[in-house]
Amino acid sequence: MMIPPAVGLGLELRVLAEEPGMSAALAATQVGDYRDAATVLDFARGVDVVTFDHEHVPQAVLRELVEAGVRVHPGPGALAVAQDKITMRERLAELGAPVPAWARVRDAAELADFLEAHGGAAVVKTPRGGYDGKGVRVVRAADQADDWFLAVAEHGADAALLVEELVDFRRELAQSVARRPSGELRAWPLVETVQRDGVCAEVTAPAPDSEALAGPAAELAASIANGLEVTGVLAVELFETRDGRLLVNELAMRPHNTGHWTIDGAVTSQFEQHLRAVADLPLGDPAPTAPWSVMVNVLGGPADGPMPIRYPEALAARPETRFHFYGKASRPGRKVGHVTTTGGEPGETLARARAAAGFFEG
Ligand code: ADP
């Protein structure tokens, strides 16, 4: 999704892909392990700037790049906050951002204390490597995370899990901004996101009935982007509590699923804006181009499922819908594409997006 705007901006993309045949391989110039410093240094030779489509490049590799004089955006200091959920909670607390009550817990006894203090239910998270709800578990008894305590113990005696209060939220929201190294910053509208089984399912832009929240959410995301000196796109996942407060759930320092609607619904998409920001070019206008945009993810069904067969049918039936497929092998629950519709009324726009995505349900 970064390729079309790179072409438009006249930027040459080079991609270090993990494996041949990945969707990014369209632009791949090299296949290799992003955890190997020599591989990444070799790849970075001759490029103007390095950026990422996930947050998992090890700090040691990032530091070597910086020491070798490579421009890295977002930088290692910012990325460290997105790489570890405990570090994220600590830094957000330092910045004064509102977050759910949380603690780092090293064993079942510490988890029991947290449960007792927070009504007997909590959310336990593995600090590193989780995505799409993997590494997130609701617990109601202190022994329900024993397997994860055992797993983190392998990382040393002081290793810990993150535990948070189980937030009784009204809904989930997301606020994306982009920030240049110079500090120039632009915000897209606040969006509403619906998660199913920990996976983003639908996004509505702007978030309905969010007039009172839009300004505070944009200010919050800007203060985090500035406070952490994020360069590129920062997506801030939020909870709206039943009494109208915003709490920060998670940060992503890259174009994010909750911003895919911008490809078809904003003057400047998150992918173009990310490229502009990391290349330190003036940022584009993030304003929406339609009153409402709705994005619905398409998840893989059984292998060799119905998708290829129904594709022409869907295109024929929904000519106004924007279809995006990632060329990824279909696995149950894996995000393999998305659809976006735009319209004048939120309910009707959502219904059309769901109907278009419905062509691909297994
Ligand atoms: P991931 O890194 O896998 O995306 P998240 O931390 O974003 O994990 O959590 C995934 C989903 O789990 C969230 O979108 C939300 O629906 C739910 N969740 C996470 N933390 C909490 C919490 N403290 N209280 C209630 N629900 C939560």
Residues whose N, C-alpha, C, O or C-beta is under 5 A from the ligand:
A	BS01	ADP	P100 V123 G130 Y131 D132 G133 K134 V136 E164 E165 L166 V167 Q195 G198 E250
